Amino acid sequence: MAYDPNAPGAPYGGAGQYGVDPATGLPLSDKSKLVAGLLQILLGAFGAGRFYTGHTGMAIGQIAVTWLTCGIGGLWPLIDGILILVNGGTDAQGRRLRDN
């Protein structure tokens, strides 16, 4: 029997649900690159963009750095949000974020 990525028991709930990355052929995340980037830029001091993508440890680190440096560390989430918008990123399962 051949492997069917759209079968109900396939990893990530089936590749057809959110599409497949054309460059790699791997399933895409259910999370949006635009939402993650904007959350990170606007609410990065609270780790919102990283919590959204499931990167809890990085989100807590960004909160700690921002607050322990009295706001100067807020550059990290700002730059991180811009990089997410420009380059994309991954969710906690390693799937690329969707473009829309």
Secondary structure as UniProt FT lines:
FT   TURN            5..6
FT   TURN            8..9
FT   HELIX           11..13
FT   TURN            15..18
FT   TURN            22..24
FT   HELIX           33..43
FT   HELIX           44..46
FT   HELIX           48..53
FT   HELIX           56..68
FT   TURN            69..71
FT   HELIX           72..74
FT   HELIX           75..87
FT   TURN            92..93
//
